Amino acid sequence: MPKRILIVEDDPGVLRFFSFSLESEGYEVINAMNGLEGLKKAQAELPDLLVLDVMLPGLDGFEVCHRLRGDAATSQIPVLMVSAKGQEVDREMALKVGANRFLTKPVGFEDLIGAVKELTEQAV
């Protein structure tokens, strides 16, 4: 059974690239376009991994990650946080709220797939 990845990303181009990249590697992909939708889908679907943008409409990625970590049902889902905001303070905040990894956009195919494989294999 393929690993299910929830991508929470509001940029349609980035969302298509991430979805296509992961599907081409055999992952099942679920998409959400804002933080609240991503949070609800994570709670309902319990994916194997979340690829989570920081800057989202409504709830930002930091708040989504923080809420997931505070919920027993979702607290163990690995989170790969991605952002165009690449300052050290952003990376530190991502890790502080519970992200497992942080990648700065633009994220290339190899970096995305490598991080997803690493995080989904650790979670087994």
MOPE-V293231 format. One record per backbone hydrogen bond with DSSP energy under -0.5 kcal/mol. NH is the residue of the N-H (numbers start at 1). CO is the residue of the C=O. If there is no record, write none. Layout:
nh;co
NH;CO
NH;CO
//
This chain:
nh;co
5;3
5;28
6;49
7;5
7;30
8;6
8;51
9;7
9;32
12;10
15;11
16;12
17;13
18;14
19;15
20;16
21;17
22;18
23;19
24;20
25;21
25;22
26;23
27;22
28;3
30;5
32;7
35;57
38;34
39;35
40;36
41;37
42;38
43;39
44;40
45;41
46;42
48;4
49;4
50;78
51;6
52;50
52;80
53;8
53;51
54;82
56;54
59;57
61;54
64;60
65;61
66;62
67;63
68;64
69;65
70;66
71;68
72;70
74;71
75;71
77;74
78;48
80;50
81;79
81;101
82;52
83;103
86;84
90;87
91;87
92;88
93;89
94;90
95;91
96;92
97;93
98;95
99;94
100;79
101;79
103;81
105;83
108;106
112;108
113;109
114;110
115;111
116;112
117;113
118;114
119;115
120;116
121;117
122;118
123;119
124;121
//
